[in-house]
Each structure stands twice: as C-alpha cells, then as structure tokens.
C-alpha cells in the first residue's frame, strides 16, 4: 500500500503543540516531510525552547503517523528555532541578541530580581541561550543570587565579557564596585553607566536577554524603556493594593513607549505553613489576576511566598537550580515557557533583511 502525504498530514493534525493547543499542521510546525515507500521522516520545529516537551511531542508524532495504513518506520526530529522579534521603532538592536525582555515591578520589594533569576534559569533549562542584565544600579542583586563574583574581563579592550553561572550570562554594576560601596550617582550618570553595561558587554549569541529593571518609573527606568530594544515587558507584583498601584504605573510606562506587555506575574500570592499546611493570603488574593483583567493583558501565573525561595536566592542557587523538580520550580518553568511562547507569536524583526542605504555626495 502506497502511503500518501495527505494521509500523513491528516494524521499530524491530531498532534497538538502542548504550549499553544494548536495542531502541528495548522501551526506550520512540520518541516521536511519525506515519504520513501513505507518510511516517513519529518522535523517538528517549535518557535520556543522546549527541551522538557520534546519526548512527549516526538512520541505523539510517531504514534499518529504509525496509525496511517502502510507506514512501517517513522523518523522524527523535534527541535526549536528562536528568532528575533520586533522592538520599538528607532531603537538600535543588540548584536547577537534576538529578544530582550524587561522584568519590571513599579516598586521595590516584590521579588522582581528573584523572579528574573528563576525565569532566566528556567529558559536555560529548556535549552535557550540566556543572559541577565542587572539594571538596578543602586541595589544590584543578581551577582549574589546567581552565585557570581569577580571582575569582568575584556579580550579586545572595547567590550566586557559577562560572567556566567548555571549556563546564564550575567552583567551587573555589582561586578565593578565593592559590595559595601554606595552608588551616589545622579540619574544621567546612572543611565549612562547602564547604557554602557548593555551595549559594551559582549553578550554573544542569545535567544533571550532578561533585564532586571530598577524599581519605579523614574528617570532611569523611563530612559531604559526608551533606549533598550525591548521585545516585551513582564510586570511582577504582589496581590496587595499598594503594590498593584505602582505596578499599574510601570505597565502604563511601557505602553506609552510602545513596549508590548507580555503579562503579569503575581508573586508572594499565598503562604502555606510548612508545619500544618494551612494557607494564608498574607498580601491579599488575586490582585494580579484582577489587574490583568483590567488592563486586558495575560496573567502568567502565581508564585507562593516560601522560605525556600528566599534562602535559595540568598545562597546563590535560585530555586530552579537548587530544587529543579520542586513544585515551585515547575511554576517558574511554566511561566517562562508561557513568556517564550508569547514572544514566538509576536511580529518578526525584519530590520536585518533590509539593505543599509547610504547617500554619498557626488564629486
């Protein structure tokens, strides 16, 4: 019996992308489909890193194709390709960096830096090339959280090499000053330093660069949102009204400068007593979810208030690497995957496709 390509395509329509719910055919994820007698080979190319999903997707494809009469052997390769997506108009792109994501809060103390570190590690665990820019000049915390110390090196005398741990490249002002040195800088000086950290770091090839934004919507945060080529922004908040008030201001700032909001993460959403199991909404319930509904943006998920998250971050081993199979780590990974999927669905960046036009004066 001769196997028809249409039969294989129809069978593949029953296999869904677990992250989007769309079938592989309509989502145009099937590549290089080949039929050779009773042998079928194909590639599945996702738009987001998904190392943890590869086995189940591959098995689903094999089972579906084998259900076609006449098929004997099935060869499937499941992978992904992260591409660059559109940013604000007129902002210079970073060489080698495909997507830059701002992680912001509007105020301090809501766990933005801890969330940034764990999201970066979650993306790296899924197979992405990831970096973190610690943009909090006055209170850099990524060196401690990512277990890094020392000074950046320069191989060309022009750019700095980021420090790397757990497969994530990190740059922070904290690498360039002593731990107890206060940064007594006015806004323009801090902004210039941040611009140098961003553009004079040799990031290499990155799928995602997460920017741990400074708290608030002041001069530094606003300037960064205008100068950094952002694919989108993630807003971190706690459920309490006072945090939501400032988170809404942060969200509004990004909207005004043309940066898409990828969604809202509700941190410290619930406390569960490790002794008796009693749960308590210390900072209120569902504040982030209501904010997402109000502003018609995605609610990315809720993270609990636990001693372990704090202890692991303080020790330089954030939850995703300290306890990768824990429930909390799975929550971080789910949020990270949702962010990556949302980025994959955004408009592509075509700026690199256009030729550079120069105007010369005739002599």
C-alpha positions in Angstrom: 0.0 0.0 0.0 1.4 3.4 -1.1 1.4 6.0 1.7 0.0 9.4 0.7 1.4 12.6 2.0 -2.2 13.8 2.6 -2.8 10.9 4.9 0.3 11.7 7.0 -0.7 15.4 7.1 -4.2 14.5 8.3 -2.7 12.2 11.0 -0.5 15.0 12.2 -3.5 17.3 12.7 -4.3 15.2 15.7 -1.0 16.1 17.4 -1.2 19.3 19.4 1.5 21.7 20.5 1.1 21.4 24.3 2.0 25.1 24.8 -0.4 26.6 22.3 -3.1 24.0 21.8 -2.8 24.3 18.1 -2.2 21.2 15.9 1.2 20.9 14.3 0.0 21.3 10.7 -2.1 24.4 11.1 0.7 26.0 13.2 3.1 25.2 10.3 5.5 23.4 12.6 6.0 20.4 10.3 9.1 20.7 8.2 10.9 18.4 5.7 8.2 15.8 5.4 9.5 12.9 3.3 7.9 9.7 2.2 10.1 6.8 1.0 7.9 3.7 0.4 6.6 2.8 3.9 9.2 5.0 5.7 8.2 8.5 6.8 10.6 11.2 8.1 9.9 14.7 9.3 11.0 17.5 11.5 9.0 19.5 14.0 10.3 23.0 14.6 8.9 24.9 17.5 9.3 28.7 17.9 10.3 28.5 21.6 12.8 26.4 23.7 11.1 23.2 24.9 13.6 20.6 25.9 11.1 19.2 28.5 8.4 18.8 25.9 10.4 17.1 23.2 9.9 13.5 24.3 6.1 13.7 24.5 5.8 15.7 21.3 8.0 13.2 19.5 6.1 10.2 20.8 2.8 11.8 19.8 4.0 12.3 16.3 5.3 8.8 16.0 2.0 7.3 17.3 0.0 9.5 14.9 2.0 8.7 11.8 2.1 5.0 12.6 -1.7 5.0 12.6 -1.6 5.6 8.8 -2.1 2.4 6.9 1.1 1.2 5.2 3.5 3.1 7.4 6.2 1.0 8.9 9.1 3.2 10.1 8.8 6.8 11.4 11.8 9.1 11.9 11.1 12.3 13.8 13.3 15.1 14.9 11.8 17.7 17.3 13.6 20.9 17.9 13.1 24.7 18.0 14.3 27.9 16.5 14.1 31.2 18.4 14.0 34.2 16.1 14.3 37.9 16.6 11.0 39.8 17.1 10.0 43.5 16.6 11.1 46.1 19.1 10.3 49.9 19.5 10.9 51.9 16.4 14.2 53.7 16.1 16.0 51.7 18.9 19.3 50.2 17.9 19.4 46.4 18.2 22.0 44.5 20.2 24.3 42.4 18.0 23.6 38.7 18.5 20.7 39.2 21.0 17.4 38.0 19.5 14.9 39.1 22.1 15.2 41.5 25.1 12.6 41.2 27.9 12.2 43.8 30.7 11.2 42.4 34.1 9.7 45.3 36.0 7.6 46.0 39.0 7.0 49.7 39.5 8.2 49.4 43.1 10.8 47.5 45.1 10.3 44.6 47.5 8.0 42.5 45.4 10.6 39.8 44.4 11.3 41.1 40.9 15.0 40.2 40.9 14.3 36.7 42.3 11.7 36.2 39.6 14.1 37.4 36.9 16.8 35.0 38.0 14.5 32.0 38.1 12.9 32.8 34.8 16.3 33.1 33.2 17.3 29.7 34.6 14.0 28.2 33.6 14.5 29.3 30.0 18.1 28.0 30.1 16.8 24.6 31.4 14.6 24.4 28.4 17.6 24.8 26.1 17.7 28.5 25.4 20.8 30.8 25.4 20.0 33.3 28.1 21.5 36.4 29.7 20.6 38.8 32.5 21.3 42.5 32.6 21.1 43.7 36.2 19.8 47.3 35.6 19.4 48.2 39.2 22.4 50.5 39.6 21.7 51.4 43.3 20.8 47.9 44.5 22.3 45.2 42.3 21.4 41.8 43.5 22.0 39.4 40.6 25.6 38.7 41.5 24.5 37.3 44.8 21.5 35.5 43.5 23.4 33.9 40.6 26.4 32.9 42.8 28.8 35.2 40.9 31.8 37.4 42.0 34.8 38.9 40.4 35.5 41.4 37.7 34.5 41.2 34.0 37.4 40.6 31.6 37.9 42.2 28.2 39.5 40.3 25.3 39.5 43.2 22.9 39.9 46.3 25.1 36.5 47.5 23.9 33.9 45.2 25.3 33.4 43.3 28.6 32.8 39.6 28.9 29.8 38.8 31.1 30.2 36.4 34.0 28.4 33.1 33.6 26.9 30.6 36.0 24.3 27.8 35.5 24.6 28.5 31.8 23.3 32.1 32.1 25.5 35.1 31.2 25.2 38.0 33.7 26.3 41.6 33.7 25.8 43.9 36.7 27.3 47.1 38.1 27.8 44.9 41.2 30.8 43.2 39.4 32.5 46.6 39.0 32.2 48.0 42.6 32.8 46.7 46.1 29.8 45.2 47.9 29.7 48.0 50.5 30.2 50.8 48.1 27.2 53.1 47.7 26.4 54.4 44.2 26.0 58.1 44.9 25.1 58.9 41.2 22.5 61.2 39.8 20.2 60.0 37.1 22.1 60.9 33.9 25.3 59.3 35.3 23.5 56.1 36.3 21.7 56.0 32.9 25.0 56.3 31.0 26.5 53.5 33.1 23.6 51.3 32.3 23.8 52.0 28.6 27.5 51.0 28.7 26.7 47.8 30.6 24.1 47.0 27.9 26.0 47.9 24.8 29.6 47.3 25.8 29.0 43.8 27.0 29.9 41.1 24.6 26.7 39.0 25.0 27.5 36.6 22.2 24.5 34.8 20.7 21.5 35.0 23.0 17.9 33.9 22.4 16.7 36.0 25.4 18.3 38.8 27.5 16.3 39.5 30.6 16.6 43.0 32.0 16.1 43.2 35.8 14.7 46.7 35.8 15.2 49.2 38.6 12.1 49.8 40.7 9.8 52.7 40.0 9.1 54.7 36.9 11.6 57.4 37.3 14.3 58.8 35.0 16.4 55.7 34.9 13.5 53.2 34.3 11.9 55.5 31.7 15.2 56.1 29.8 15.9 52.3 29.8 12.5 51.6 28.4 13.2 54.0 25.6 16.8 53.0 24.8 16.8 49.2 25.2 15.4 47.3 22.2 12.6 45.5 24.1 10.6 42.7 22.6 8.2 43.0 25.6 7.9 43.5 29.3 6.8 41.3 32.2 5.3 43.0 35.2 5.9 41.5 38.7 3.6 42.4 41.5 2.3 41.1 44.8 -1.5 40.9 45.3 -1.7 43.9 47.8 -3.3 47.1 46.6 -0.2 49.3 47.4 1.9 47.1 45.1 -0.7 47.0 42.4 -0.9 50.8 42.4 2.8 51.0 41.4 2.7 48.0 39.1 -0.1 49.7 37.1 2.2 52.8 36.7 5.0 50.5 35.4 2.7 48.9 33.0 1.5 52.3 31.8 5.1 53.5 31.3 5.9 50.6 28.9 2.6 51.1 27.0 3.4 54.7 26.4 6.8 54.0 24.9 5.4 51.3 22.7 6.7 48.2 24.5 4.2 45.2 24.5 3.2 43.8 27.9 3.8 40.0 27.8 1.9 39.5 31.0 1.7 39.9 34.8 3.4 37.6 37.4 1.7 37.6 40.8 4.5 36.9 43.4 4.0 36.0 47.0 0.4 35.1 46.2 -0.1 32.7 49.0 1.7 31.4 52.1 1.5 27.7 53.0 2.6 26.8 56.5 5.2 24.0 56.3 4.1 22.6 59.7 0.4 22.3 59.4 -0.3 23.0 55.7 -2.6 26.0 56.5 -2.7 28.5 53.6 -3.0 32.3 54.1 -3.2 35.1 51.6 -1.0 37.5 53.5 -0.9 40.2 50.9 -4.5 39.7 49.6 -5.9 37.4 47.0 -5.9 37.6 43.2 -4.8 41.2 42.9 -2.5 40.4 40.0 -5.3 38.5 38.3 -7.7 41.4 38.6 -5.1 43.8 37.3 -4.5 41.6 34.2 -8.3 41.5 33.5 -8.5 45.3 34.0 -5.7 46.0 31.5 -6.6 43.1 29.2 -3.1 41.5 29.4 -2.2 37.9 30.1 -2.0 36.6 33.7 1.2 34.5 33.6 0.8 32.8 36.9 1.1 33.0 40.7 4.1 32.1 42.8 3.9 31.3 46.5 5.6 33.0 49.5 8.0 30.5 50.8 11.1 30.5 53.0 12.9 28.2 50.5 12.7 30.7 47.6 14.4 33.3 49.7 17.0 31.0 51.2 17.9 29.6 47.8 18.3 33.0 46.2 20.4 34.3 49.1 22.7 31.3 48.8 23.4 31.9 45.1 21.4 28.9 44.0 17.9 30.0 42.9 15.0 27.5 43.1 15.1 26.4 39.5 18.7 25.0 40.0 18.5 24.3 43.7 15.3 22.2 43.5 14.6 21.7 39.8 11.9 19.1 40.4 10.1 21.0 43.1 6.5 22.4 42.7 7.8 26.0 42.8 10.5 25.3 40.1 7.7 23.9 37.9 5.7 27.1 38.4 8.7 29.2 37.3 9.3 26.9 34.3 5.6 27.2 33.3 5.7 31.0 33.5 9.0 31.1 31.5 7.5 28.8 28.8 4.4 30.9 28.5 6.6 34.0 28.0 8.7 32.3 25.3 5.5 31.1 23.5 4.0 34.7 23.6 7.3 36.1 22.2 7.2 33.4 19.4 3.7 34.6 18.4 4.8 38.2 18.0 5.7 40.0 14.9 9.1 39.1 13.5 12.0 41.6 13.2 12.7 42.3 9.6 15.2 45.1 10.0 18.1 42.8 9.3 16.5 41.9 5.9 16.7 45.4 4.6 19.9 46.7 3.0 21.8 49.6 4.6 21.2 52.7 2.4 24.0 55.3 2.3 23.8 58.6 0.5 27.1 59.9 -0.9 27.7 63.3 -2.4 28.8 63.2 -6.0 32.1 64.9 -6.7 
